[in-house]
Amino acid sequence: MEFKDYYKVMGVARDATEAQIKQAYRKLARKYHPDVSKEKDAEARFKEVGEAYEVLKSPEKRAAYDQLGQRRPGEEFRPPPDWGSGFEFSGAGPGNSTYSDFFDSLFGAQARSGRGARGDFHPDRGEDHHAKVLLDLEASLQGGARTFTLRMPEIDDEGRLVSKDRTLNVQVPKGILAGQQIRLAGQGARAPGGGTQGDLYIEVDFSPHPLYRVEGRDLSMELPVAPWEAALGATVKTPTPNGTVDLKIPPGSHAGSKLRLRGRGIPATPPGDFYVVLQIALPPANDDEAKAAYAAFAAVLPFNPRASLGV
Amino acid sequence: MCHVEERHIVEFVEEGVLNVVEVRSEWHFTGDALRRARLAVRLERDLELNLAGVALALDLIEELQQLRRELEAKR
């Protein structure tokens, strides 16, 4: 397998102090943490940095690692047979992260025998799994069945972590909001030794909708209206999440005016509202009559939209 | 990863990371509590943040996501 230069990964010298290593980790962790990072390969880099820190922060692991000497990263490598003897390692590090083959070959065996000391180990119940899916908004507006394919990590018969694709048919509850969860009981991990199966939690988010913008339980939409409809008021047909309605535009409306239709947002409890935001659309001036109409309009109405700019 | 101690959740509630409604001396959580709790645990663990830091980070992350959504919509 490939040799990993943990010092290079963390950007520290081989004789860096513990304080320097910790500082380097803090900065890199903030930079690449998948929940906050804007970097493209954040998750992979974060795992890499976490693994490097796991080794370099522990005096025992670091000393054992240093024994391997300096090599070119990516170089083919096998640990020498007597490597690591005389060192004692405690269990492997943070959460669910899978370490590289390189790490496992050095610290894996000892780490596995130390595992289970992480406290919250429930051998009689399989772990819960979590997934995130993108739903079309209609699924929440009407409720209904949706089919997803999820990539789930699983322990195979040899104890290795593999990714398996699962197709699930899920009943989406009407009125569900982004950030909420759908719980599928018994669809999580099998318990080692055959206890109750864990649950699968699916976190919901909405894919962008062609018409509506989602904000919590409220929906909003931009509605184009003619200048006279806004200025003089009018009743116009408007699409809403539950059908077309006749919308009364008050006289004296302008661009950006917001009209609220109560209770016509996402059908949650309580239901959200539907906001129509007016956009003034100009009739095109592409024939003589239209041009004449515009000219007459301009002549009759003294109007400087730039007055507030002092010009 | 999923097994967080009760005491930890109580700390989250006390710090305002999670909101609860008390119904007949039972705590009921809002719908987004699970997502926030998991994120809070990840931030604590991965970035070694203390509780106050986690609370601030969560609020800022949500604000950022909201702003990014609004920006996307105006594109």
Boltz contact constraints between the chains, C-beta under 6 A:
constraints:
  - contact:
      token1: [A, 29]
      token2: [B, 46]
      max_distance: 6.0
  - contact:
      token1: [A, 29]
      token2: [B, 47]
      max_distance: 6.0
  - contact:
      token1: [A, 33]
      token2: [B, 46]
      max_distance: 6.0
  - contact:
      token1: [A, 35]
      token2: [B, 39]
      max_distance: 6.0
  - contact:
      token1: [A, 94]
      token2: [B, 45]
      max_distance: 6.0
  - contact:
      token1: [A, 95]
      token2: [B, 1]
      max_distance: 6.0
  - contact:
      token1: [A, 96]
      token2: [B, 1]
      max_distance: 6.0
  - contact:
      token1: [A, 120]
      token2: [B, 3]
      max_distance: 6.0
  - contact:
      token1: [A, 127]
      token2: [B, 2]
      max_distance: 6.0
  - contact:
      token1: [A, 128]
      token2: [B, 2]
      max_distance: 6.0
  - contact:
      token1: [A, 179]
      token2: [B, 32]
      max_distance: 6.0
  - contact:
      token1: [A, 179]
      token2: [B, 35]
      max_distance: 6.0
  - contact:
      token1: [A, 180]
      token2: [B, 31]
      max_distance: 6.0
  - contact:
      token1: [A, 181]
      token2: [B, 34]
      max_distance: 6.0
  - contact:
      token1: [A, 203]
      token2: [B, 35]
      max_distance: 6.0
  - contact:
      token1: [A, 213]
      token2: [B, 73]
      max_distance: 6.0
